[in-house]
């Protein structure tokens, strides 16, 4: 459908009826909206757009399902590795504490050596 078709229809609807006195105006029968005149090309273009939209929705649904599956798998792996992470964290904390203890001992030994050199 062309732009001019829509513009002419909008102009027809936008024009107010001729100024008649309210008392003299006959009740207008309810008119059915004019049927849309679709050319074969317009209909084919519409059909093509609908088919592309349907295919797009199908692809997006498949992509969403795949993403949800990957997310579920990642969550399961995360839950599976949580105890290992906890264990590694505890081990790291223990090693840091041991390092601090060794540093204190080395500092004490160095201070004793400094005292001997005097």
C-alpha positions in Angstrom: 0.0 0.0 0.0 1.3 3.3 -0.9 1.8 6.4 1.3 -0.6 8.4 -0.8 -3.4 5.8 -0.3 -3.2 6.2 3.5 -2.8 10.0 3.3 -6.0 10.4 1.2 -7.9 8.1 3.5 -6.7 10.1 6.6 -7.7 13.4 4.9 -11.2 12.1 4.2 -11.6 11.0 7.8 -10.2 14.2 9.2 -12.4 16.6 7.2 -15.4 17.6 9.3 -18.9 17.2 7.7 -20.5 20.2 6.2 -21.9 22.6 8.7 -25.6 21.7 8.9 -27.9 22.7 11.7 -28.1 20.0 14.2 -31.9 19.8 14.0 -31.8 19.3 10.2 -29.2 16.6 10.2 -30.6 13.2 9.4 -29.3 10.3 11.5 -26.5 8.7 9.5 -26.5 5.0 9.2 -23.5 3.3 10.7 -21.3 2.7 7.7 -18.9 -0.2 7.6 -15.3 0.8 7.2 -14.1 0.7 3.6 -12.4 -2.6 2.7 -8.7 -2.3 2.4 -7.6 -2.6 -1.2 -4.5 -4.8 -1.3 -2.7 -5.4 -4.4 -1.1 -8.7 -5.1 2.4 -7.2 -4.6 1.3 -5.7 -1.2 -0.2 -9.0 -0.1 2.9 -10.9 -1.2 5.2 -8.4 0.7 3.0 -8.8 3.8 3.1 -12.6 3.5 6.9 -12.5 3.2 7.3 -10.2 6.2 5.0 -12.5 8.3 7.0 -15.6 7.2 10.3 -13.8 8.1 8.8 -12.8 11.5 7.7 -16.4 12.2 11.2 -17.7 11.3 12.8 -15.1 13.5 10.6 -16.0 16.4 11.5 -19.7 15.9 15.2 -19.0 15.8 14.9 -16.8 18.9 13.0 -19.5 20.8 15.7 -22.0 19.9 18.4 -19.7 21.0 16.7 -18.9 24.2 16.2 -22.6 25.0 19.9 -23.2 24.2 20.9 -20.3 26.5 18.7 -21.6 29.3 20.3 -25.0 28.9 23.8 -23.6 29.1 22.8 -21.5 32.1 21.5 -24.6 33.9 24.6 -26.5 33.0 26.8 -23.7 34.3 24.8 -23.5 37.5 25.2 -27.2 38.1 28.9 -27.0 37.5 29.1 -24.1 39.9 27.3 -26.0 42.6 29.5 -29.0 41.9 32.7 -27.1 42.4 31.6 -25.0 45.4 33.0 -27.5 47.9 36.4 -27.5 46.1 36.4 -23.7 46.1 35.7 -23.7 49.8 38.5 -26.2 50.4 40.9 -24.1 48.3 40.0 -21.0 50.2 40.6 -22.7 53.6 44.0 -24.0 52.3 45.0 -20.5 51.1 44.1 -19.0 54.5 46.1 -21.6 56.2 49.1 -21.0 54.0 48.9 -17.2 54.6 48.8 -17.8 58.4 51.8 -20.1 58.1 53.7 -17.5 56.0 53.0 -14.8 58.6 54.2 -17.2 61.3 57.4 -18.0 59.4 58.0 -14.2 58.7 57.7 -13.5 62.5 60.3 -16.2 63.2 62.7 -15.0 60.6 62.3 -11.4 61.9 63.0 -12.6 65.4 66.1 -14.6 64.2 67.3 -11.5 62.3 66.9 -9.3 65.3 68.9 -11.8 67.4 71.7 -11.8 64.8 71.7 -8.0 64.8 72.0 -8.1 68.6 75.1 -10.4 68.3 76.9 -8.1 65.9 76.9 -5.2 68.3 
